[in-house]
């Protein structure tokens, strides 16, 4: 068989075989995954169709509307200036700036070229250097590019759903034939009946006969991707899904980051391998010059469930868990929330000191350590009465065992009963349907952002935290939308995302060896902006929940996810 061809999730029936086929398939997926993802990228195929990606990017790879008029009609008439520099890592960076001589609106396209790859990355910065508000700027697309292709050339678009998707279908692959007139649309969040229903991964691979174009999006908000096949090629468009705003004098905004890499070969795995190689070389974080790998970590978050199973059944929980359903937790056995709140200083010290020497690199304290407790205490970032000496004893005990200390936070979440909600209500964004779950933190407020950065820094320093697990359990899109006025749609999202990045960047500057665990890919996602700052996620999916195993969906998800993302756990 050809190892570069992998089994597809769609069309494989696993039911009705007594579990035998499922076990065999899970093993097959694992073997094929290993053979596929570590194989060396194919050499460029002779005759691969060049699209001159670099030239296209340097021309005008973007578009927007200004006062209802497309930038295609006027941007070439604006004043254009260029600057070129070489960054310490060898990346060539060029900034092409377009300025409207009348309104003084400035659009800067920051382009990075990677000398070892036929790849380019860019984003836009728009700034109002005039003395009055701009006209409405809308439909900003940092990626608006036509990829020339003959109408007779077969074109496939590969991508994947994100997390969540369907009934434990996280990271299900997408392989779509783009015939003439066909469209493909994806976005970070898909809402149905007012609820976050499913997601897409911010990656895609456009494949034709002897090569292709693989891409990634950097935006931890509501990005969108649109591909449409026409007679003269494929139109690729991407950006923030909603932009319709005026800029005040002196105001500046940025767009999502776009990465495109052209690859050659008959097998799309050539493109997948080149993408991951580029991400490993220039995107994933490093500590002391070495790639920061996700640690082997152990958490006692759901020990109370396992203890309850053992007590009530008299059996080893590992023999019982595979036969449980999610609905059994909270009915037959302790529910996950109660288990999270079981943590105390004595039982966690017992856990750390009694942990066998099996290669665990980090002790993981999840939610439940603050007053409230979980989930009502989100936004009260102080230890509860179960930790009378704070969390330093846990950090010291972990370090004494040669382990790092991983601590859970959800800085964006603000429960109505929390300290932040009571003491700083002006730092909380709300939306009409939030209910008792509460609002989200205003990363867009400079005072609030500085306060949160200082608070987390003090926690890390006082308690000896090595790994910051940044969870996000509230979808922020409805909050962003509720805060916008009709002439400022998209601004709240931009400011919140800028503040979120600033929080992580500020912490990394203060703690150069800090590792950030991008905990929740249901909300944050694995885009290339968070990839630059985090070691990935120690819970790439929550299919398994609090310890109930679902090996087949897990293995299928891993097989697809690993085509795009080099580090996850």
Beta strands, then each sheet from edge to edge (+ up, - down):
strand 1: 63-66
strand 2: 69-70
strand 3: 79-86
strand 4: 92-99
strand 5: 105-114
strand 6: 119-128
strand 7: 137-141
strand 8: 143-148
strand 9: 156-160
strand 10: 173-177
strand 11: 183-187
strand 12: 189-192
strand 13: 195-199
strand 14: 203-208
strand 15: 211-218
strand 16: 223-230
strand 17: 233-240
strand 18: 244-245
strand 19: 252-254
strand 20: 257-264
strand 21: 286-287
strand 22: 290-291
strand 23: 297-299
strand 24: 362-365
strand 25: 404-409
strand 26: 413-414
strand 27: 428-429
strand 28: 439-441
strand 29: 467-470
strand 30: 488-489
strand 31: 515-518
sheet 1: 2+ 1- 7+ 18- 30+
sheet 2: 3+ 4- 5+ 6- 19+
sheet 3: 3+ 4- 5+ 6- 20+ 15- 14+ 9- 10+
sheet 4: 8+ 17- 16+ 11-
sheet 5: 12+ 13-
sheet 6: 21+ 22-
sheet 7: 23+ 24+ 25+ 29+ 31+
sheet 8: 26+ 28- 27+
end
